[in-house]
Amino acid sequence: MRRTLTTSLLALGTVAGSLVIASPASAHGYISSPPSRQANCASGAVKDCGAIQYEPQSVEGPKGLTSCDADIPGFAALDEDSRNWPATDVGKSTTFNWVLTARHKTTTWQYFVGNKKIAEFNDNGAQPAATVRHQVDLSAYSGRTKVLAVWNIADTPMAFYNCVDLNVGGGGGSTTPVNPAPSPSQTSAAPVQPPATSPSPSASATTSAPATGGGNTGGGGATTWKSWTAYKTGDKVTFDGVTYECRQGHTTLPGWEPPIVLALWLPIK
């Protein structure tokens, strides 16, 4: 009887462990521009997306999938091509900008149109920067095109999935983030870390820790967003005339402006 009970408990533990591994809760990364489908949901450009609007960084699944939703039932809206997904006008080449709120060691970044891989960038297991940019050639395509972008993690069997809707040849060109992180490359830049001492307006070092919720006061008690500043959940900031509420406590980095990192900031007005 005891052996049977022990076997049952071990089996239950195995099942529970597999459920934990499959959970997307620890996932952290998505394409902010041209806006991926999850970025459009998080910004409110597309309504009624379900849970993905609150965690655009969480589309994680086993490597080798070809779906926009990583086969996660709660994110199924991302795989509905019949929705009116906005298509960004781009030229025959464009820059895809990733925002990573957890910088997992990386094997490759891959881009697909249909079943064809159109680009791959190999990081050889290195840890990427907080923002990553890839220039991708789209000259073989024209008109409305759906690109599936995949971030393959080095030390797990998982990957992150993003679908980006484009209008190739519709004007525009390479898209770049607002105030991009310093020294980006076409693959991944060197890791961006907060300085040991916080920079002052004159860029001279001080001995203080990163500021907390600093900035001039905006509307509704919000302060003006600043980089190298620690914000806690519920803090409100203004950026380019829009007020945002902090979704998750963090210290900001250049390239993590609120409209770029919607996983961390909720636009409220």
N, C-alpha and C positions, 0 to 999 in steps of 0.2 A: 504493500500500500504506500509506504514511504517512498519507494523507488518510483512508483507511478506518479505520485504528487510532485516529486522533484523533476521528473521528465516533463510534466505539464507546465511547471513554472518556467523551466528553461525554454520551452517552446514559446510560451507567452512572452518571455523576455526578448527572444529573437524577433518576434513579430513587432513588438513595441520598438525595438531598436531600428528596424527597417522603416517604421513610420517616422521616427525622429530624423533619420537620414533623408527621407523624402520631403520633409517639411521645408518650405521656401523661406522660413522666417529669418534665416541667417544670410540670405542672399543680398548682395549689395553692388549693383551696377546696371546702368542703362544708357542709351544714346539720347542725349539732350537736343542735339541739332545735327542735321535736319531732324525735327522732332519725330521720335519713334511713336508707335501707336500708344505705348504706355505713357509717354511724355504728354501726348495730346489728351489722354484721359486725366492725368494728374493736373494739367493746367485748366481743365474744363472746356477745352476746345471741342472735345467729344463728350457727350453726356451719357449717363446710364451705363457706365463701364463696369460697375461692381467694385469689388475690393481692390482691383489694380490701381484705381485712382489714388489710393492712400499709400501704396508701396510700389511705385513703378520700377524700383530697383530689384524686385523679388522674383523675376521670371527665370527660375532655375530648374533645370531638369537634367536627366542623364545625357551624356554626350551622344551625338549622332542623330538627334531629332531634327525634323524639318518643319515644325509647327511654330507659330508665333507665340503660343501660350505655354510652351514647354509641356504640353499635355496635362496642365493643372486645371481641373474642372472650374475652380473659382475664378480663373483668368480667361475663360473660354471666349469672352467678348473679343479678345485680341485676334482670334483666328477667324472672325466673321468678316469675310471680304465684302459682303453685301452692305456693311455699314458705310456711311459717308465719311470715310477717313480723308482728312485734308492731305493733298499731295503737294509737296514743296517743289517749287520751280528751281531746277538746277541746270547747269551746263553739262558738257560732256565729261566733266570730272567734278567731284565734290569731296569735301572733307567731312568725315563722320566724327563727331565729338562725343566721347564717352565720359560720364561722370561716375567715379567709383567711390562709394562710401565705405567700402572694405576692399583693400587692395590685395586680392588673392594672387599668389604666384601663378604665372600664366605660361601655357605652352603656346597656343596660337590664337589669333583673331581671324575669323573667316567671314567672307561675304558671298552670298549666293543670290542669283536670280533664277527662279524656278529650280531645276535640279543641277544647274551649272554653277560651279564655284568661280567667281570672277576675281577674287583677291584673297591673299592670305599673308599675314604678318606674323613672324615667328619670334617670340620673346625668350625661347629656350629656358623656361622655368624661372625667369626673373620676376621680381615684384614690380608692378607698374606704378606709375605716378597716380596722383589723385584725379588727374584728367588725362585722357589719352586721345590722340588724333590720328586718323588714317586718311590719306588721300587715295581715292579709288577711281579708276578709269571706268566710265560708263559709256564710252564712245560706240559700243556695239548695240546700244539701245536708244529708243526714242519714245516719247509719249509717257503715259502712265506706266510706272514700273515699281514693283514691290521688291525690296531688298531685304533678305533675311541676314542679320548680322549675328555672329556667334562668338562668345568669349569662352574659350576652353581653359579650365583651371588645371594647374599642374599637379597638385597634390590630392585631388579628389576625382571621382569619376563623373563630375558634374560640369555643366556649362550654363551660360546665361544666354537668353534668346531675345532678340529685338527685331521687329519688322518695321521698316521705314518705307513710307509711300512717297514716291517722287514723280515729278513730271519732267522727264529728261529732255533737254533741249527747249524747255519752256522759259528760258531766261535764267537770270541769277548766275551763280558760279559757285566757287568754293565757299562753304559756310563755316564761319569761325565763331567760337564762343565769345561772350562779353568778357573783356579783360582776361584773356586766356592765361593759363598758368605759365610761369617763366620757362623759357627754352624748351618748348615742345618739339618733338620730332614726328616723323611720319608714322613711326610705330609707337613706342612708349617713351616718355621722357624720364629723366632721373627722378626718383621719388621726391616729392615736394613735402618738406617738413616745416613746422613752425620754427622760427628762429629761437635760439636759446634765450634771447632777451627780446622783448617786444619792440618793434620799430616805432620811433616817434615821428611826428609829421616831417621833421627835417631829415629822416632816415638814419639818424644817429642812434646807436644802441643805448638802451636803458637797462636797469636791473629789475624792472617790474615784470610780473607774469602777464600773459595775454589779458587784454582788457575784457571786462564782463559787461555785455550789453551796452557798449559805449555808443557815442554818436549824438548828434543833435536831435532833440525831440521832434518827432513828426506828429501827424494827426492821431488822435485817439490814444495818446500815451505811448505811441511807437517811437523808436529811435531810428536814426539813419543807419542802414546796414554798413558794417565795416569788416574788412578782412583781418585775420589774426585776432579775432574776438571770440570769447567764449559765450555762447547763448544756451539757455536752458529751455526745456519744453514749455511752451506757452508764451515765451517772449515774443513781442511784436516789433517788427522793423518796417521801414519804408525803403523802397528801391525803385527808382525811375517812376515815382508817383504812385506806386502800388504798395499796399500794406500786406505784409505776410506774417503768419504766426508760425513759430518754431515747432516742428513736429517731433524732433528728437534732439536732445542736447548734444552740442558739438562745438568745436573750435573751428572757425571759418578759415578758408584758404583762398588765395587769389584763384579765380576760375570757378569758385563755388558760389557765385552770386545767386540770390533766391530764384530767379526765373530759370537758371541753369540746373539747380539742384532741387527739383520739386519733391524729391524724396525727403528732404529735410525742411522744406518751407511750404506752407499752405497759403495760397493767395486768398485773402478774405475780402478785399475791396479795392 
